[in-house]
Amino acid sequence: MILFPAIDLKDGVAVRLEQGDMARATVFHRDPAAQALAFEAQGFDYLHVVDLDGAFSGKPVNIAAVERIIEVTNIPLQLGGGIRDLATIEAWLGKGVTRVIIGTAAVRDPALVAEAARLYPARVAVALDARDGMVAVKGWAETSELSALDIARRFEDAGVAALIYTDIARDGLLKGLNLEATIALAERVSIPVIASGGLASIADVQALLEPRARKLAGAVAGRALYDGRLDPAEALRLIRAAPRRD
């Protein structure tokens, strides 16, 4: 299982939002690249970066910040936010992003996801950001009429590397992961599922390692790391000591 530390970019700095609300943003680091280096030094194996401004505008905005993170770190990075056409996917992968995350376009343009996954095997993930079970788009500003499972099933045979399931109601609020919904999704699709939204403490990491969560590929951690509620060393120790999942 992989634990992904999150760096959410707004106006060039690292922030955390509450329930995806841009008006409820807390700045945690004014130098996202320095934050990325800190996460790497703590022993994390993979970064999760989101261009929040890009998610709302529909095109990359925090380009310089992402490029700087890529430049200074030596671990893989998955990036989401404003990635809605093949040219943008190609550009980011060409710049050194390991895996792109497609959200809005997975709802509005599923053919794009299928084509990107065909062209770039193992380098395309789909974001399933759910509000009351229904997937939200455009930086979570709009809610679609499709469930997370509806969207996930579209890509069962497309070669998508992972599904990142976020419970918007919990995101940034430290209420704990919605493991029930995330596990239910993972058990109904063959694509690896990553849990996101609400991870609050070491208890959440322990829950991810329980047998019932065996189908989960990982989780995203945000505010709990920034607030000091989650000890990176202890979390990574638990994960690395756990039996391997095949």
SULRA-V468007 format. One record per residue. N is the residue number from 1. RES is the residue in three letters. SS is DSSP state (helix for helix, strand for strand, loop for the rest). PHI is phi in whole degrees, 0 to 359 (999 if undefined). Layout:
N;RES;SS;PHI / N;RES;SS;PHI
//
This chain:
1;MET;loop;999 / 2;ILE;strand;252 / 3;LEU;strand;257 / 4;PHE;strand;260 / 5;PRO;strand;286 / 6;ALA;strand;261 / 7;ILE;strand;236 / 8;ASP;strand;261 / 9;LEU;strand;257 / 10;LYS;strand;219 / 11;ASP;loop;54 / 12;GLY;loop;82 / 13;VAL;strand;239 / 14;ALA;strand;270 / 15;VAL;strand;230 / 16;ARG;strand;231 / 17;LEU;strand;260 / 18;GLU;strand;250 / 19;GLN;loop;54 / 20;GLY;loop;73 / 21;ASP;strand;272 / 22;MET;strand;297 / 23;ALA;strand;280 / 24;ARG;strand;244 / 25;ALA;strand;255 / 26;THR;strand;246 / 27;VAL;strand;281 / 28;PHE;strand;250 / 29;HIS;strand;203 / 30;ARG;loop;277 / 31;ASP;loop;235 / 32;PRO;helix;303 / 33;ALA;helix;294 / 34;ALA;helix;295 / 35;GLN;helix;295 / 36;ALA;helix;298 / 37;LEU;helix;297 / 38;ALA;helix;297 / 39;PHE;helix;297 / 40;GLU;helix;297 / 41;ALA;helix;295 / 42;GLN;loop;286 / 43;GLY;loop;106 / 44;PHE;loop;293 / 45;ASP;loop;259 / 46;TYR;strand;201 / 47;LEU;strand;258 / 48;HIS;strand;242 / 49;VAL;strand;240 / 50;VAL;strand;232 / 51;ASP;strand;273 / 52;LEU;helix;297 / 53;ASP;helix;299 / 54;GLY;helix;296 / 55;ALA;helix;299 / 56;PHE;helix;281 / 57;SER;helix;274 / 58;GLY;loop;89 / 59;LYS;loop;208 / 60;PRO;loop;302 / 61;VAL;loop;238 / 62;ASN;loop;273 / 63;ILE;helix;295 / 64;ALA;helix;299 / 65;ALA;helix;295 / 66;VAL;helix;294 / 67;GLU;helix;300 / 68;ARG;helix;292 / 69;ILE;helix;299 / 70;ILE;helix;300 / 71;GLU;helix;295 / 72;VAL;helix;266 / 73;THR;loop;255 / 74;ASN;loop;236 / 75;ILE;loop;245 / 76;PRO;strand;300 / 77;LEU;strand;222 / 78;GLN;strand;253 / 79;LEU;strand;230 / 80;GLY;strand;230 / 81;GLY;loop;110 / 82;GLY;loop;76 / 83;ILE;loop;260 / 84;ARG;loop;228 / 85;ASP;loop;207 / 86;LEU;helix;295 / 87;ALA;helix;298 / 88;THR;helix;292 / 89;ILE;helix;300 / 90;GLU;helix;298 / 91;ALA;helix;296 / 92;TRP;helix;293 / 93;LEU;helix;297 / 94;GLY;helix;292 / 95;LYS;helix;278 / 96;GLY;loop;118 / 97;VAL;loop;293 / 98;THR;loop;284 / 99;ARG;strand;213 / 100;VAL;strand;267 / 101;ILE;strand;246 / 102;ILE;strand;250 / 103;GLY;loop;246 / 104;THR;helix;304 / 105;ALA;helix;294 / 106;ALA;helix;293 / 107;VAL;helix;274 / 108;ARG;helix;273 / 109;ASP;loop;217 / 110;PRO;helix;301 / 111;ALA;helix;297 / 112;LEU;helix;297 / 113;VAL;helix;299 / 114;ALA;helix;298 / 115;GLU;helix;292 / 116;ALA;helix;296 / 117;ALA;helix;295 / 118;ARG;helix;291 / 119;LEU;helix;286 / 120;TYR;loop;231 / 121;PRO;loop;304 / 122;ALA;loop;67 / 123;ARG;loop;239 / 124;VAL;strand;232 / 125;ALA;strand;243 / 126;VAL;strand;242 / 127;ALA;strand;268 / 128;LEU;strand;246 / 129;ASP;strand;261 / 130;ALA;strand;252 / 131;ARG;strand;242 / 132;ASP;loop;55 / 133;GLY;loop;88 / 134;MET;strand;259 / 135;VAL;strand;282 / 136;ALA;strand;261 / 137;VAL;strand;227 / 138;LYS;loop;53 / 139;GLY;loop;67 / 140;TRP;loop;72 / 141;ALA;loop;283 / 142;GLU;strand;232 / 143;THR;strand;251 / 144;SER;strand;277 / 145;GLU;strand;258 / 146;LEU;strand;245 / 147;SER;strand;277 / 148;ALA;helix;301 / 149;LEU;helix;293 / 150;ASP;helix;305 / 151;ILE;helix;290 / 152;ALA;helix;303 / 153;ARG;helix;293 / 154;ARG;helix;301 / 155;PHE;loop;249 / 156;GLU;loop;307 / 157;ASP;loop;248 / 158;ALA;loop;268 / 159;GLY;loop;87 / 160;VAL;loop;293 / 161;ALA;loop;286 / 162;ALA;strand;196 / 163;LEU;strand;247 / 164;ILE;strand;251 / 165;TYR;strand;262 / 166;THR;strand;244 / 167;ASP;strand;270 / 168;ILE;loop;302 / 169;ALA;loop;298 / 170;ARG;loop;259 / 171;ASP;loop;298 / 172;GLY;loop;77 / 173;LEU;loop;253 / 174;LEU;loop;58 / 175;LYS;loop;264 / 176;GLY;loop;96 / 177;LEU;loop;293 / 178;ASN;loop;273 / 179;LEU;helix;291 / 180;GLU;helix;301 / 181;ALA;helix;292 / 182;THR;helix;292 / 183;ILE;helix;294 / 184;ALA;helix;301 / 185;LEU;helix;294 / 186;ALA;helix;300 / 187;GLU;loop;282 / 188;ARG;loop;250 / 189;VAL;loop;226 / 190;SER;loop;265 / 191;ILE;loop;285 / 192;PRO;loop;303 / 193;VAL;strand;244 / 194;ILE;strand;249 / 195;ALA;strand;276 / 196;SER;strand;208 / 197;GLY;loop;100 / 198;GLY;loop;102 / 199;LEU;loop;305 / 200;ALA;loop;241 / 201;SER;loop;198 / 202;ILE;helix;297 / 203;ALA;helix;297 / 204;ASP;helix;294 / 205;VAL;helix;295 / 206;GLN;helix;300 / 207;ALA;helix;295 / 208;LEU;helix;294 / 209;LEU;loop;265 / 210;GLU;loop;289 / 211;PRO;helix;306 / 212;ARG;helix;295 / 213;ALA;helix;259 / 214;ARG;loop;299 / 215;LYS;loop;278 / 216;LEU;strand;281 / 217;ALA;strand;270 / 218;GLY;strand;168 / 219;ALA;strand;207 / 220;VAL;strand;259 / 221;ALA;strand;242 / 222;GLY;loop;234 / 223;ARG;helix;304 / 224;ALA;helix;300 / 225;LEU;helix;288 / 226;TYR;helix;291 / 227;ASP;helix;279 / 228;GLY;loop;81 / 229;ARG;loop;281 / 230;LEU;loop;242 / 231;ASP;loop;279 / 232;PRO;helix;303 / 233;ALA;helix;298 / 234;GLU;helix;292 / 235;ALA;helix;299 / 236;LEU;helix;291 / 237;ARG;helix;298 / 238;LEU;helix;298 / 239;ILE;helix;297 / 240;ARG;helix;284 / 241;ALA;helix;273 / 242;ALA;loop;288 / 243;PRO;loop;301 / 244;ARG;loop;294 / 245;ARG;loop;254 / 246;ASP;loop;261
//
